[in-house]
């Protein structure tokens, strides 16, 4: 498997870091902002990039992913396979949670059961049984061989069993679900990570300070206090950076890049990400969401193909995204294991072909269709959707835009309110098995209820194969069938664009994007 090699190559394209810090940095406050807030502090809820990055400052997994994509021991110091389906993990000793509780096998087993309740369950989906060998050794049994188990576990965060029990916090509530706003673990945190939370005010700020008892020792970041500020307005975010209220911000609006580049004391950092932006379809419901009492046109592959070919992605890439991105024919990036480059080609933009397909499918006059879209999560997300709506209208579809703040947008998706939507996705394990399950299989982000026997069979066989050639063959079969049935329309691989002030000496970018405080170095 070439996972680490592919990620390392992608990270080289990023330029890795903005500078070099060879001596300890001066202690200071670090303030950063992005367009949307985290969705809460619960490490087992809300599979969302910004939220997962924040969790990584506070909580830790058994195995951690480095910025170059390689794996490193975290709360497990080493591991081995006892058999093809049994893994043994040796846990780090003398580790304490922020509240002072000692870390043991019991915390791992309790976290395993707790995480299964919510959309982070994919991290342990292949684990069928777990047991403590002793206080610092656990074993996991998997449903067949799992060649990417270590990759899966990088976002399986460990909580204190005692803390969970003492605060009646075993139940997991995802953002938007009943009780989420008052759930104890969403508002409070107690991990083993290098930072601990001192204040959390939703939609305003999350404040962290270094963990003085961190098992990894004092890190050379030079941060005494870290303040995360969600700022939904792009102009306000840029103004805060230029007025020195922020040390770092992302995403930098594409239209503001020249202005930010010319600002004194500010540098831009750009590069690719492993996030794919795509359009999803409701293919399960018989009746149309946007035209009640009428059949759902999106169940017909000819209609889905018509929508695909009505979209001029090259114009969107050039005009809306200002040549900052790469158009895609697959919904996974080249850095993801299972990507097949020769299949990464788009259907041609052809409005007349779209009209013919709509007529063949029985919709010569088109139909009503709402495109639901976040307006503060991805690079120019609402502008992309606005352009797509106009393009669909030209093909004869009565399309309209439903743009929402990201938190509300996610709630609507989870409640299956949409027939057609835009979403971005970075596979948490950097393997195609993640989107195959989460977006196109039994996962919680398969909002359209899609299922295909051939794709499911290929994904299932690949998930337990340890032969690289066979895994590559099955990946090719999966994506070939994907292009036949078109359960989604891939759009592009999103760029990442950070603006960093001179107060930051060194900041390491990651293909997975977002920010971990351990990879920041403040200037002396």
C-alpha positions in Angstrom: 0.0 0.0 0.0 1.3 3.4 -1.0 -0.6 5.5 1.4 2.3 7.1 3.2 4.2 7.8 0.0 1.2 9.5 -1.6 0.6 11.7 1.4 4.3 12.6 1.7 4.3 13.7 -1.9 1.2 15.8 -1.4 2.8 17.4 1.7 5.9 18.3 -0.3 3.6 20.2 -2.6 2.4 22.2 0.4 5.8 23.5 1.1 5.3 22.0 4.7 6.0 25.0 6.8 6.2 28.8 6.7 9.6 29.0 8.4 12.0 27.2 10.7 12.1 27.4 14.5 15.3 26.0 16.0 15.0 27.4 19.5 12.2 27.6 22.0 9.6 30.3 21.2 8.7 33.1 23.5 5.5 32.4 25.5 2.5 34.2 24.1 -1.2 34.0 23.1 -2.1 32.5 19.7 -5.4 33.5 18.2 -6.8 32.0 15.0 -10.1 32.1 13.1 -12.0 30.2 10.5 -15.5 30.7 9.0 -17.4 28.3 11.2 -17.3 27.1 14.8 -16.5 23.7 16.0 -19.7 21.6 16.6 -18.8 20.8 20.2 -16.2 19.2 22.4 -17.4 15.6 22.5 -14.6 13.5 20.9 -17.1 10.9 19.8 -19.6 13.2 18.0 -19.6 15.3 14.9 -17.3 14.0 12.1 -16.3 17.5 10.9 -12.9 18.7 9.9 -12.6 21.8 12.1 -14.1 19.9 15.0 -11.8 16.9 14.6 -8.8 19.2 14.5 -9.9 20.8 17.8 -10.4 17.4 19.4 -6.8 16.5 18.5 -5.6 19.3 20.7 -7.4 18.0 23.7 -7.9 14.2 23.2 -5.7 11.6 21.8 -6.0 8.3 19.8 -4.0 5.2 20.2 -2.2 6.0 16.9 -1.6 9.5 15.6 -1.3 10.8 12.1 1.6 13.2 11.4 1.4 16.1 9.0 3.2 14.1 6.3 0.6 11.3 6.6 2.8 8.9 8.5 1.6 7.1 11.6 3.2 7.5 15.1 2.5 5.9 18.5 0.3 8.1 20.7 -1.6 6.5 23.6 -0.3 3.1 22.3 3.4 2.7 22.4 3.5 -0.3 20.1 1.2 -2.9 18.5 1.3 -6.2 16.8 -1.1 -8.6 15.1 -1.6 -11.8 17.1 -3.5 -13.3 14.2 -4.9 -11.9 10.9 -8.0 -10.7 12.8 -6.6 -9.9 16.3 -4.5 -6.8 17.1 -2.8 -6.2 20.4 -2.0 -2.7 21.6 0.4 -1.9 24.4 -0.7 1.3 26.1 1.4 4.1 27.3 1.9 4.1 31.1 2.1 7.1 33.5 -0.4 9.1 31.4 -3.0 11.1 33.2 -6.1 12.9 31.9 -6.5 16.6 32.5 -8.6 15.9 35.5 -5.9 13.7 37.1 -7.3 10.3 36.3 -4.8 7.6 35.3 -5.1 6.2 31.8 -5.7 2.5 31.6 -7.3 -0.2 29.4 -10.7 0.4 30.9 -10.7 3.9 29.3 -10.1 2.4 25.8 -12.8 -0.2 26.2 -15.3 2.3 27.5 -14.5 4.7 24.6 -14.9 1.9 22.1 -18.4 1.3 23.3 -19.3 5.0 23.5 -18.1 6.0 20.1 -20.3 3.4 18.4 -23.3 5.6 19.1 -22.5 8.4 16.7 -21.0 9.4 13.4 -17.4 8.8 14.6 -18.4 5.1 14.8 -16.7 4.4 11.4 -13.3 4.6 13.2 -14.0 1.3 15.0 -16.6 -0.2 12.6 -14.5 -3.3 11.8 -13.9 -4.1 15.5 -16.2 -7.0 16.6 -14.8 -7.6 20.1 -12.3 -6.0 22.6 -10.8 -7.1 25.8 -8.2 -5.9 28.4 -5.2 -8.3 28.7 -4.0 -6.2 31.6 -4.2 -2.6 32.8 -2.1 -1.4 29.9 -2.7 -3.9 27.1 -5.9 -4.3 25.0 -6.8 -6.6 22.1 -9.2 -6.0 19.3 -10.8 -8.6 17.1 -11.8 -7.5 13.6 -14.4 -8.7 11.1 -11.9 -10.3 8.8 -8.4 -8.9 8.1 -8.4 -5.1 8.2 -5.3 -3.6 6.4 -6.3 0.0 7.3 -7.2 -0.5 11.0 -4.3 1.7 12.2 -5.5 4.4 9.7 -9.1 4.1 11.1 -7.9 4.5 14.7 -6.2 7.9 14.2 -9.6 9.6 14.9 -10.7 7.2 17.7 -10.2 9.5 20.7 -9.9 8.1 24.2 -12.0 9.5 27.1 -11.7 8.8 30.9 -14.2 6.1 31.9 -14.4 7.6 35.4 -15.1 11.1 34.2 -17.8 9.8 31.8 -19.5 7.9 34.6 -19.2 10.6 37.2 -20.8 13.1 34.8 -23.5 10.8 33.4 -22.0 11.5 30.0 -22.0 8.1 28.2 -24.8 9.1 25.8 -23.5 10.9 22.7 -25.4 13.8 21.2 -24.5 15.1 17.7 -24.9 18.8 17.0 -28.5 19.4 16.1 -29.9 16.4 18.0 -32.1 16.8 21.1 -29.9 17.6 24.1 -26.8 18.4 22.2 -26.6 22.0 23.4 -26.6 20.9 27.0 -24.8 17.6 26.8 -21.9 17.6 29.4 -19.3 16.2 27.0 -20.2 18.8 24.3 -19.6 21.6 26.8 -16.7 20.2 28.8 -13.5 18.2 28.0 -11.1 16.0 29.8 -8.5 14.4 27.5 -4.8 13.4 27.7 -3.7 15.8 25.0 -1.2 18.7 25.0 -3.9 21.3 25.6 -6.9 21.6 27.9 -10.0 23.7 27.5 -10.6 26.7 29.9 -13.5 28.3 28.2 -16.1 27.4 25.6 -18.7 29.9 24.3 -20.4 28.5 21.2 -20.1 30.7 18.1 -17.7 33.1 20.0 -14.6 31.5 21.3 -12.9 28.3 22.6 -9.9 29.0 24.8 -7.1 26.4 25.6 -4.0 26.4 27.6 -1.1 23.9 27.6 -1.4 20.8 29.7 1.4 21.0 32.3 1.3 17.3 32.9 1.4 16.2 29.3 3.1 12.9 28.9 5.0 14.1 25.9 6.7 16.9 27.9 6.8 20.6 27.2 6.2 21.2 23.5 8.2 23.9 21.7 5.2 25.9 20.5 5.6 28.9 22.8 1.9 29.2 23.4 0.6 30.0 26.8 -3.0 30.6 25.7 -4.7 29.7 22.5 -8.0 31.4 21.4 -10.1 30.0 18.5 -12.6 32.4 17.1 -15.2 31.5 14.5 -15.8 34.5 12.2 -18.4 33.7 9.5 -17.9 37.0 7.6 -15.0 36.8 5.3 -14.4 40.6 5.2 -14.5 40.7 9.0 -12.0 37.8 9.2 -9.6 39.6 6.9 -10.0 42.9 8.7 -9.2 41.1 12.0 -6.0 39.6 10.6 -4.9 42.9 9.1 -5.6 44.8 12.4 -3.5 42.2 14.3 -6.4 40.7 16.2 -5.5 37.3 14.7 -2.2 35.5 14.3 -3.6 33.1 11.6 -6.8 32.8 9.6 -8.3 30.4 7.0 -9.7 30.2 4.5 -8.4 33.4 2.8 -11.1 34.6 0.4 -9.8 34.2 -3.1 -10.7 37.7 -4.0 -8.7 39.0 -1.0 -5.5 37.2 -1.9 -3.7 40.1 -3.6 -4.7 42.4 -0.7 -3.4 40.0 2.0 -0.2 39.3 0.0 0.6 43.0 0.0 -0.1 43.5 3.7 3.1 44.1 5.8 3.9 41.3 8.2 1.6 38.7 6.6 2.4 35.7 4.4 0.2 33.3 2.6 0.5 29.6 2.7 -1.3 27.6 0.0 -1.5 24.0 -1.1 -3.7 21.1 -2.0 -5.9 19.2 0.4 -7.4 15.7 0.5 -10.9 17.2 0.6 -13.2 16.5 -2.3 -16.2 18.8 -3.0 -19.2 17.0 -4.6 -22.9 17.1 -5.3 -25.1 14.5 -3.7 -28.5 13.1 -4.8 -31.5 11.7 -3.0 -32.0 8.4 -4.9 -34.1 6.6 -2.2 -37.4 8.4 -1.9 -40.0 7.6 -4.5 -41.6 11.1 -4.3 -39.8 14.3 -5.1 -38.8 16.4 -2.1 -39.1 19.6 -4.1 -42.3 18.7 -6.0 -44.5 16.7 -3.6 -46.9 14.3 -5.2 -44.6 13.7 -8.2 -42.0 11.0 -8.8 -38.4 11.7 -7.7 -36.5 12.4 -11.0 -33.2 11.9 -9.3 -33.8 8.1 -9.1 -33.1 8.0 -12.9 -29.4 7.8 -13.8 -30.2 9.8 -17.0 -31.3 12.7 -14.9 -28.2 12.5 -12.7 -26.1 12.4 -15.9 -28.0 15.4 -17.3 -27.2 17.4 -14.2 -23.6 16.4 -14.3 -23.2 17.4 -18.0 -25.0 20.7 -17.4 -22.2 21.9 -15.1 -19.3 23.7 -16.7 -16.7 22.9 -14.1 -13.9 24.5 -16.0 -15.6 27.9 -15.9 -16.3 27.4 -12.2 -12.7 26.4 -11.6 -11.4 29.4 -13.6 -13.8 32.2 -12.6 -15.4 31.3 -9.3 -12.3 29.5 -7.9 -9.7 31.7 -9.7 -7.6 28.7 -10.9 -6.9 27.7 -7.3 -8.2 24.1 -7.5 -8.2 20.9 -9.5 -11.4 19.6 -11.2 -12.1 16.0 -10.3 -13.9 13.0 -11.8 -13.7 11.0 -8.6 -14.8 12.0 -5.1 -11.5 11.2 -3.6 -8.1 13.0 -4.0 -4.9 11.5 -5.3 -3.6 11.4 -1.7 -6.3 8.9 -0.7 -5.5 5.1 -1.0 -7.8 3.6 -3.6 -7.7 6.6 -6.0 -7.5 5.5 -9.6 -5.9 8.3 -11.7 -7.0 7.0 -15.1 -10.6 7.2 -13.9 -10.3 10.7 -12.6 -11.9 12.2 -15.7 -15.1 14.2 -15.8 -18.0 13.7 -18.2 -17.9 16.5 -20.8 -19.8 19.7 -20.3 -22.7 19.5 -22.8 -25.9 21.3 -22.3 -27.6 19.8 -25.4 -26.8 16.3 -24.2 -28.3 17.3 -20.8 -31.6 18.4 -22.5 -31.7 15.2 -24.6 -31.2 13.1 -21.4 -34.0 14.9 -19.6 -36.3 14.3 -22.5 -35.5 10.6 -22.6 -36.1 10.4 -18.9 -39.6 11.9 -19.3 -38.8 15.5 -18.2 -38.7 17.6 -21.4 -39.8 20.6 -19.4 -37.5 19.9 -16.6 -38.6 19.9 -12.9 -38.2 21.9 -9.7 -35.0 21.2 -7.8 -33.4 23.0 -4.8 -29.6 22.9 -4.3 -28.8 23.0 -0.6 -25.4 24.4 0.1 -23.4 25.7 3.1 -22.4 29.3 2.9 -19.5 29.5 5.3 -17.6 26.2 5.2 -15.7 25.7 2.0 -13.8 27.9 -0.4 -16.5 30.0 -2.2 -19.1 27.4 -1.5 -22.2 29.6 -2.0 -20.7 31.1 -5.1 -20.1 27.6 -6.6 -23.7 26.7 -5.9 -25.0 29.9 -7.4 -23.1 29.2 -10.6 -24.4 25.6 -10.7 -28.0 26.8 -10.2 -27.7 29.1 -13.2 -26.1 26.3 -15.3 -29.0 23.9 -14.5 -31.5 26.6 -15.4 -29.9 26.9 -18.8 -30.4 23.1 -19.3 -34.1 23.5 -18.5 -34.2 22.5 -14.8 -36.1 24.9 -12.5 -33.3 25.1 -10.0 -33.1 27.3 -6.9 -30.5 27.9 -4.2 -30.9 27.0 -0.6 -27.8 28.4 1.2 -27.4 27.9 4.9 -24.8 28.3 7.7 -22.9 25.1 8.0 -24.3 24.0 11.4 -27.9 24.4 10.2 -26.9 22.8 6.9 -25.6 19.7 8.6 -28.8 19.4 10.7 -30.9 19.4 7.5 -28.7 16.8 5.9 -28.9 14.5 9.0 -32.7 14.9 8.9 -32.8 14.0 5.2 -34.4 17.3 4.3 -32.6 17.6 1.0 -32.9 16.2 -2.5 -29.7 17.7 -3.9 -26.8 19.2 -2.0 -23.1 20.2 -2.0 -20.7 18.7 0.6 -17.0 18.4 1.1 -15.3 15.3 2.5 -11.8 14.3 3.7 -11.6 10.6 4.4 -10.6 10.3 8.0 -8.5 7.2 7.4 -7.1 8.4 4.1 -8.5 5.3 2.4 -11.4 5.0 0.0 -13.1 2.6 2.5 -14.2 5.7 4.4 -16.3 7.4 1.7 -17.4 4.0 0.5 -19.0 3.5 3.9 -19.8 7.0 5.1 -21.1 8.6 1.9 -22.1 5.7 -0.3 -22.8 2.9 2.2 -24.3 2.5 5.6 -22.7 5.6 7.1 -24.5 8.6 8.6 -23.5 11.0 5.7 -25.3 8.9 3.0 -28.1 11.4 3.1 -29.5 10.2 -0.2 -30.0 6.5 0.8 -27.8 5.3 -2.1 -26.9 1.6 -2.3 -25.5 -0.5 -5.1 -24.8 -4.2 -4.8 -21.7 -4.2 -7.1 -20.1 -1.3 -5.4 -20.9 -2.7 -1.9 -19.4 -6.0 -2.9 -16.2 -4.5 -4.3 -15.8 -2.3 -1.2 -16.4 -5.2 1.2 -13.9 -7.4 -0.6 -11.2 -4.7 -0.7 -11.7 -3.9 3.0 -10.5 -7.4 4.0 -7.9 -7.9 1.3 -4.2 -7.6 2.3 -3.0 -8.1 -1.3 -2.1 -4.7 -2.9 -2.7 -5.8 -6.5 -6.2 -7.2 -5.5 -7.0 -4.0 -3.6 -6.1 -2.0 -6.6 -8.2 -4.2 -8.9 -11.2 -3.8 -6.6 -10.8 -0.1 -6.3 -10.8 0.2 -10.1 -14.0 -2.0 -10.2 -15.6 0.2 -7.6 -15.0 3.5 -9.3 -15.8 2.1 -12.7 -19.3 1.2 -11.4 -19.5 4.6 -9.7 -19.1 6.3 -13.0 -21.9 4.1 -14.5 -24.5 4.8 -11.8 -23.4 8.3 -10.8 -24.6 8.5 -7.2 -22.9 11.9 -6.9 -21.2 14.6 -9.1 -17.5 15.1 -8.2 -16.6 18.7 -8.6 -13.0 19.5 -7.4 -10.3 19.0 -4.9 -10.3 22.0 -2.5 -7.3 24.1 -1.9 -6.2 25.4 1.5 -5.1 29.0 1.9 -3.9 30.3 5.2 -2.8 33.8 6.1 -0.1 33.9 8.8 1.2 36.9 10.7 4.8 37.5 11.6 4.0 36.6 15.2 4.1 33.0 14.0 7.5 31.7 13.1 6.5 28.2 11.9 3.3 26.6 11.0 3.1 23.1 9.5 0.3 22.6 7.0 -1.4 19.2 6.6 -3.1 17.6 3.6 -6.0 16.9 6.0 -6.1 20.7 6.5 -7.3 22.6 9.6 -4.9 23.3 12.5 -3.4 21.4 15.4 -1.7 23.7 18.0 1.3 21.3 18.4 2.3 22.2 14.8 2.5 26.0 15.6 5.7 27.8 16.7 5.4 31.4 17.9 8.2 33.8 17.0 10.7 34.6 19.7 
